Amino acid sequence: MSKNQKVIIVGASIAYNLSKVNQDITLVESHSKASCGVTSNSFAWINPSGRVPENFQHLYDGSLAEYHVLEKEIPELKVDWNGSLSWGIPVNINKSYVEKITGQQVSDLEPHLKEYPKEALYAFKEGAVDPNILTNLLLKKAQENGVNILFDTKVTQVKKEDAKVVGIHTSKGFLESDVIVLANGTALPELCKPLGIEVPVESSPSIIIRMKSSKKLIHTLISNSRFEARQLSDTTLIAAKIIWMTMEKMDQKRLEKEL
């Protein structure tokens, strides 16, 4: 991409990265502030060991290195690099940072679990972030680099003239642009279909619950066929999948015993 092009972006991470190469960038955000949509409810697991189609694996592998670079660029960003523990689900055991451990080793890593598997896979290089903090840091740095952010602005249509995309229609009017980058998840298919582009993006609904904890209960990220859970901060625990059905009514004392 040549410099000094007018670029419209829907997506915080891309806005930050392009802002480092001196582009004329406008970021369009449909909400009144950042990370109000899917991002705020993300489990935010940096997990390249998961089994994915081979043609996407390089993207997962590259995520580890990219987050380490991001930590150096944004010192305020804190990534939890305590790894993940998995059992009963597909994991790519060919990764160099994935090792098989015994039930006793699982107990040593996670002493608050009520039950332990006979063995598990420990991906010791994987990590997790707070998605809200990360997104806001990216936007803060992007603004410092000159990015213009339009909040409360919904993209309604991409405008095309002949074979060229020339801008977007929004809830606040038309925005002209040389380049348009769409990184807005499940809204992509609707925006791209009039352009004759089929985007295979589908929603994957799940329930995420954040709970207060009096102390740190989980040290790694736990993932199995029943639930996923991790410590978001020293006083907040985040859980997904089936675990919500048994945990949402628990008080702190019962939660600690169940874990």
N, C-alpha and C positions, 0 to 999 in steps of 0.2 A: 504494500500500500504506500503510495507516494505521500509526501508531507503536504500539509495545508489543504487537504480535502475536507469538505464539510461532512461530518459523520454523525448520524443519529443512531443511538444505541438503546436497546431495551435489555438491560442486564448489567449489574454493578461490577462484576469481575472484569468483563471485557472493557468497560469504561475506564477502570483503573489502569489496566495494562496498556491500552491505546493512549492514555493521557501521558504516558512516559515518553512517547515519541512525537509529541508536539502536534497533535491533530486538533482541528476545530470540532470539538465534540459536544453534543447535546445528549444528555441521558433523559429518557422519558420514563417517569414512574407513575403508575396509575393510582397509587395510594398517597396519603398525606405525609407519609414518612417512609423510610426504607424498611425492608424486611417485614412487611405486614401480611404478605401472602403465604405461599408455600414455604418460603425460606424460614419464617418464624417457627414453623412446625417441623423443620427438618431434623432428622436424627444426627446429621452432620458427621457421619463416620467416613474416615479416609481409609477405604478398604479394598485395595487392589487384589487381595487374595480370593475374593469371591469369584465364583465361576461365571464368566461372561463369554459371549461369542468371541471367537479368536480375533476377528477383525476390529474389535473394540478393546482388546486387552492392552494394547500399547498406551491407550489413554489412561487406563487405570494404573498401569505401572508408572507412568509419568507423573501421576498426582503426588506421590510421595516426594519426589525431587522438587516439584513446584511449590509445595507447602514449606519445604525447608528454605527455599529461596525467598518466599514471601515473609517468613519469620525474620530474615536478615533485613529485608526492605522495610518491614513495619515492626519494629521492636515491641510495640504495644500488644501485638498479637500473641496470644498464648495458645499453643497447640498441645494437647494432652497426648504424649507419645508413649503411653503405658501399654500399648498393644491390645489385642483382642483375644478372647477365649471363645472357641466355637465347638459345638458338638451336635450331632444329629442333623446337620445341614451341609450342603455342598461347599467344599472349600478346595481351592487349588493347592494341593499338597506339594506341587513341584516348585513352589516359590522358595527361594533360599532363606527367607525370613520366617517360614512356617515350620514349626516343629511339633511333634507329637509328645504330649506330656501325660503323666499318670494322674490318677485321682488325688493322690497325696499332694502332688505339685499344684493341682488346681486349688486344693484346700489351702495351701501355703499362699497362693496368690489372692484368693478370695475367701477369707475365713468366715464371712458372714452368710455364705450360702447355706441353706437348710439341707439340701441334698447335693451330692457330687457325682459326676459321671465317672465311669471306670477309667476313661481316658478322654482327652480333648486335644484340639489343635490350637497352639498358641502362636499367633502372628505378632511377634514381638516388635516389629517396626511400624505397625499401623497406629493410627491416631484418630483424634476427634477434636472438633472445635465447637465454640458457641456460635451458631449461625448468625444470631442477631449482632453480636459484637463484631464478628468478621465483616459482615455486610456494611455496617456503619463505619468501620475503619477504612474499608475500601472506598466508600463514597467520600469520606473526609479527605483522604489522600488525593482522590480524583479531583475534588474541588480545589484543593491546594495547587494542583497542576493545571487548573484553568477550565475544568469541565463545567458546563452549565447544566444544572439539574432542574427539570420541570416536574414538580410534584402535582398530584391530583390531575394527571393528564392521561387519559385513556386513548390508546391507539385504536382507531376504528377501521382503517384501511390503508394499504400500501398503494401509492399511485404509480402507475407505469405508463410511459409514453413510448410507443413502438416497442423496442426490445430493451428499453432502459428504465430502471426504477429511478424516479426523480424526487420522491418525498413520501410523507405520510400524512393522512388525515387524522386529526385527533379531536378530542372533546373540546379543545380550545383553539381549533383552527388548523390550517395547513402548515406543515414544516417542510421546506425544501432541503434536499440533501443530495450529495454525490454518492454516498455510501450509506446503506442501512443495514444494521446488524440486529437481528432478532434473536434474543436468548431469553424468551419469556415462557418457557415450559409448555404447558398444555394449551396455551393460547395460540401457539404456533400454527397448528393445522388450519384454524379458522382464518388467520391472516394470509396464509400462503395459498390456500385453495383457489382464490380468484386469479392467482398468478399462474395457475396450472401446475402447481407444485404440491405433491402429496407428501406430507411430513408424518412419518410413523411414530408420533408421540401420543401416548395414552396416559391417563391418570392412574395412579396406584394408591388408592385410599388406605389410610391407616389412622389409628388413634394414638396420639402422643400425649402423655401426661407428665407434668412436672410436679414433683413432690418435695417438700421440705424435709431435711434430715438433720438431726442434731449433731451428727458427725459423719465423716466420710465412710460410707458403707461399701462402695464398689471401687476397686482400684484399677481394673482393666475395663474393657468393654465386653459384656457378656452377650452372646448370641447363640440361641439354639432353636429347636423346633417349637418351643412353647413361648418364648419371649426374647426381647432384646432390652438391655438396660445398661445404663452407664451413669457415672457421676458427672453432672454438668458443671458443678462447682462444689466446694466443700460443704455447702448447705443445701444444694439442690440436686435431686435425682431425676433423671429422665427415663421413661419407659415406653415401650411400644409393643404392638401386637397383643397376644392373648393375656399378657400380664396385667393389662388394664382392668380386666373383669374381676380379678381378685384383689387388686390393690387399691382401686379408687375409693373403697369404703374403709380402708384400714387406717388406724391412727398410727402415729410414729412408732409406738412400742410394738405393735403387731407387725408393722412393716419390717422392722429390724429382725424380728424372729423369723419371718418368712424368708427373708434373704439369707 
